[in-house]
């Protein structure tokens, strides 16, 4: 039964000196952190990947992924205000389900955050390289990168994605400088990102052509294997597009650094989710209506491509420039979340305790941030965008499933516990979040499911060899 030992709800907020994070954030920081995490590669880049898998019916894929995430967001809002500590779904699972489940969730979150940062870095690199090529075309200034340094080895002539590596380290260094300073800069960049998407909608929506929506669902609804060996369909796209919606879970990792968590966490999580859903629906509708999905479906910079094809090179340049400047807000949010997951698992003894030291000057866990930067920059330098996005989704879906279950378990076990935010229809929302995530997981490519299984087998080996006997709760 030691596998199911649980941390009490009261103990998750009690920490020893030198291993406490400093509360410096308020709800505007949290909403900006959430929007900064959610509005990024998913809409700037993966809209093309999703359209290639579902055709114009990618609109339905967005709706399905958004609905599942909305249920998960409501569950996160209640649990984060009950347990205002770093760790997100890992912490909730430790208190509700038991240690071995917490380990699997934490291990899955490590996969999620590491791969998200890598995915966004690769997406940013696509826009950066495209921008350099645009400068060369418009002004004759040749500052383009050699092909070997502009992409990983999966691309012909590519060797390593140098821009992806550089941007990862720049964001990591910014995070190490201080949480509040990073969050403030993030908020400013988020405003520019939303302005760029508004410009895209303003230019593309008037060019809406209903003919571009036909055939609306060329690959069907359920996931199916095409003759080219690619799994397509509305649900196959939704399982990838799901990447575009999550990010609000990064807010829950900031619980311990929030000044008024009882109020601000629910505002940040739900506010960012509602705002981003509206933005996504408008951008996706404008994109698939303005141009055939077959044209932009394979582009590394689909929104900028649509602008150029519509005869608006200045708008394309603006979107490209803002993507270069503002996409790092997603890197910041998820690199921040990753370092906090490492930090709290280390503080609990499941990972080496040295990782949970907090820098006395900046109040940040420098060691975990450095370690995360090394891992994700190495991965971003060689990985394919679609493959790592799908695998990141697998880790997130596991965490969201656990959160839906935790919501129901704690409503039954702790019915009288004070809840500053109560999820409406919790016994409906929790199961819907869990079942929706399981269905999306089934819709992921089979190779992705296999890699996820291998990842967790390795993780469980580490748990039984090291973490189980070193966990502080066992001492």
C-alpha positions, 0 to 999 in steps of 0.5 A: 500500500506504500504505492498509494500513500498520500500527502494530506491537503494541509501539508502541500502548502508547508515547506522548509526554509530555502525551498519556498517560492516567493509570491510575486504574481497577481491575476493580470500576470496569470492571465497574461501567462495563460494567454502567452502559453495558449496563443502560440505555436498551436495557432501560428503553426499547427493550424496548418498541420491540423488542416492537412489532417482534417481539411476545412473540418479542422474547425470541428477539431478546434471545437472538440479540443476546446470543449475538452480543455474547458472541462479540464480548466474548470477542474484545474480552477477548483483544485489549484485554489484548494491546494495553492502549491507548485506542482499542478496535476502532480500535486493534486494526484499526490493528495487524491490518488497516491504516490505512484499515480502522482509519479506517473502524472509528474513524469508525464508533465515532464514530457509535456513541458519539455516537448512543448518548449521544443515544439514552440522553439522549432515553430519559432525557428520556422518563422525566423528563417522565413523572415530572413528569407523575406528580408533577402527577397525584399531588400537584397540583404543576404542574412539567411542561415545555411540549410544545415543550421536552419533545421534538424536532420529530418529535413533535406540538407538540415543538420541542427536547428540553431535558432531553436536552440538559441531562443530556448537559452535566451528565455531560460536566462530571462526566467532565471533573472526573476519571476515577476520581471519575466511575467511583466515582459511576458504580458507586454509581448502577449499584447503584441501577439493578440494585435497580430492575430487581429490584423490577420483576421481583419485582412483574411476574413473579408476574403472568405470564400465558401468554396474553400470549405468544400469538401468540408470533411475530406478525411472523415470524422474518426481517425483513419490511416490513409494510403500514404501512411498518415493518420487523418480525420477530424479526431486525428487533427483534434488530437494534435490541435489539442496542443493549441489549447492547453497552457492554462495548466502552466498557471496552476504551476504558479500557485505558490508564487501567486499573492492571492491564490484563492481569487487570482488562480481561478480568474487566470485559468478561466479568463485565459481559456475563454479569451483564447477560445474566441481568438482561435475560432476567429483565426481558424475560420478566417484561415480556412475561408481565405485559402484552400487548406491544401495550400497552407497545410504544409507551411511552417508559417501558415498565417504569414503565407496566407497574408502573402497570397492575399496580396498583403506582404506588409501584414505578412511581415508584421505577423512574422515579426510579431511571431518572432518577438512574441512566440517566446512567451509560450517558451517562457510559460512552459519552461517556467512550468517545467522548472516548477514540476522538477522543483516540487518533485525534487522537494518531495524527494522523488528527484534529487533534493539538490534541484529544489534549492531556491536562489536567495537573490532572485527567488527562482529555482535556477538549477532546475531551469538550467537543467530543463534548458539543456534537455529541451534545447538539445531536443529542439535542435533535431526534432520534427514539429509534428512528432514532438507536438503529438508526444507532448499531447500524450503527456498532457492528456494523461495529466488532464485525465488525472485532474478530472478524476482528482476533482471527483475523488476529492469532492467525495473524500473532502466534501466539506473542504473550503473551496474558493472556486467550485466547479459547476456540475463537478460530477459531470465536468470531471468525468467529461474531462477524463473521458474526453482526454482518453478519447483524444489519446486514442486518436493520437498516432499509434507510434506516439502512444507507443513512445508514451508507453516506453517513456512511462516504463522508463519512468516507473523503473526510475521510481522503483529504483530511486524515488519510492525509497527517497520520498520524504513522505516515506521517512 
